[in-house]
Amino acid sequence: MKTKFIIVEGKQIGIVGLDDVLEELYRSGRKPDERLKDYLLKRLKQFNYIPSSKQALYAQAFWDEYRRFLNLKEGRVKEKKKSLKTWRGIPREEIPWSPRIMEELCDGCKVCLEFCSFGVYEYDEKTNKVIVANPFNCEVGCSICAAKCKPKAIIFPPLSILELYRKR
C-alpha cells in the first residue's frame, strides 16, 4: 500500500492506503454522501493512527479527497500534468502548502480560478463550486487568491509552517 499526502488542519499528513480505499469506493459506485465520512474514517483507521480529538477533521479531509478523486475519474476536471519543482531544494510534493476551499462558503464566482496562473483550481459543473484540483501546482508561500476571495472560502496553512523547511 502506498502513502498519499493530504492536508489536515494546515498540516501535510501521510495516509497509508487512501488511494486503494478511494479506488474501491469508485468501483463500487459509492457517491460522496455524509455517511461516507464515517466509513472512510473507519477504513483508514485500520492502517493509520488518527487522534480521537481530530477524527472529524480527518473524516472531512478524506471525504474531500474522495470528491476530488471522483471529479478526476468522471472527467469533470482534468488533472494538469506539470513537472513538480523543488522549493529550496526540497521536492514540491513534500511542502505542505496548498489552498483548501471551505465548500460551505464558496459561492462559485471563479475569481480564484481566473486569478491563479498555476492551474491549482478547476470548476466543478456538478456542484457549481471551485475545487482544488492540483494542490502541488500552488506556488509555495503565495496566498493572493485567498485575499481575492470575497466570501473568504479559501484558507492556507500558516506561513510559519514554511520555517521548518527553510532550516533544512
Summary of the structure (lengths in Angstrom):
residues: 168
radius of gyration: 15.8
end to end distance: 28.3
largest distance: 45.3
contacts: 440
relative contact order: 0.15
helix: 40%
strand: 17%
